[in-house]
Amino acid sequence: QFQMEGEEEKFNLNKMIEMSQLVAEMPVKGEIDIDKLIEYCNAYVLMLKTMGRLVEIGFSDIVTKSNILKENRAIWLEKGETVDNLEHLIDVEISYGLGSVNGSNNKKLGFDKKSEFYTLIGSCRSAERVLRFILLLQRIIENMLNDPEESFGAC
């Protein structure tokens, strides 16, 4: 039902661990590569799909947030802005006064129906949700690796 670009047929835990380490190092280096972050989200979605309906709602939100990041980057690139990483994307939006927009509060923040940003869902909020989700799933995977006999629910 939820399919993302580049999705693989089978989940690979070793690849997930490697990607987790790569993504975890990005903030330390000061650059979060948007393509790698989206690829990482896709891998998590694939993992969750293997876990069935119980987590479908959780990853549908992440699919949405990942797509928002992708669409917002495209918007700013089309406008000629430099968006090499997530930090640049957020900085650009903040420079336009869009750091707090969420699609439903835009009018209150001064973006009326005539504004091109009237319905924009900002990257700050979406990135926060994606990163929070990644941390949660990283903890679940760590628990699974530390105690492979434990049920998924307990992890």
N, C-alpha and C positions, 0 to 999 in steps of 0.2 A: 504494500500500500504506500509506504513512504520510500521513495527511491531517490537517491542523490547521485549526482554525476560521479563517475569513476568508482562506483561501488563495486566491491569484489563479491564473489559468490560465497566464499566461506570466511568466517572470522578467524584471525590468526593472533593468538594471545602474545606470541613473541614479538610480532610486528607492533602490536598495541603497546607493549612495554617500551620498545625502542622509540615509538612516537611520543609516548608519555615523557620519556627522558628529554627528547628533543624539545617538546613544548615547554617543559618545566625549566629548561635552560634559557629560553627566549627572553623572559623578563630580566634575567640576570644580565644578559648581553645588551639589554635596552632596546631590543627590536623584536616585535612579535610579527612574524611573517603571516599575512592574512591567508595565503594559499595553504600553508602548512596547518594553520589553525582550522581551516575549513576541512582539509583532508582528515585531520584528527577527529573533528566532529563526525565526519562521514564514517570513520572507523568505529567510533562509539555507537553510532546509530546501528551499524551492522551488528555489533556485539549485542546491543539491546534487542534487535530483531530476533536474534537467536534465543533470547530469553522469553519471548512470547508476549502475549497480550497484556500481562501485568504491568509492563513498563511502556506500553505504547503511548500513553498520554505524555509521559515524561519526555520521550525523545521527539514527539511531534513538536513540542515547544522549542527544542533545540534545533530541529530542522528549520523552523520558522526563523529563529534568531540568526542562525548561520546564513540563511538566504538574505536576511536584512543586511548583514555585514557585506555580503557579496554585492548586493544591489546598491548599497550606499557607496561602496568603493567605486563602482562603475559610474555613479552620478558625479562624484567628485573628479574622477579622471576625465570624464567628458567635459567638465568645466575647466580643465587645465590645471587642476591642483595636483600636487605631489602627494601620493598615497603609497609609500613604499612598505608601510607596516601598520599595525593596528594603532600604534601611538600617533602616527601621522593622520590617520583617519579621524581619530578622536580630536586631535588638535585642530584640524580643519573645521570640524563641526563646531567646536567651541568658539573658534574665531568668527564664525557666522552667527553666534548666539544660539546654537542648537544643542548645546551640551545636555539640556534637560528635557528635550522634546520626546514625547512617547506616542505621538499619533492622536491622542485624545486631549492633551493639554496645550497643543500648539497655539490655538487661538488665544488662550489665557496668557501665553508667553509673547504675544504680539505678532503672530503669523496668521493673518486672516485669510479668508477664502481666495483672495487675489494673490496671495503669496505662493510661490512655487514650493514652499516648505510647509504648507498648511497641513498636510497629512503625513509628513515624513516621520518615521519612527527612528529615533536616533541610535547611533552605534554605541554610545556609552552604555546605555541600559542593556542593549543586546549583548554587548561584550561581557558585561558583568554577569549576566545570566549564564552565558556559555561557560565562562571561566569558573563560576560557582558549581555548575553542573560537572565540569571536568574534575574539579577537586573532589566532589562527592563520589564520582565513579572511580577515581583513582584510589580512594579509600576502600571502596568495595572490592576492587581488583586486588589490592594489597591484602585485604582480609581473606579473599579467596585463595591467594597464593600461600599465605601463612597457615591456613587451615583448610586444605582442599577437601576434607571430609565434611565440612560444615555446609549447610544448605545456603542457597543464594539469599533467601530471606533473612537468615541470621547474619550474613555478611554485611 
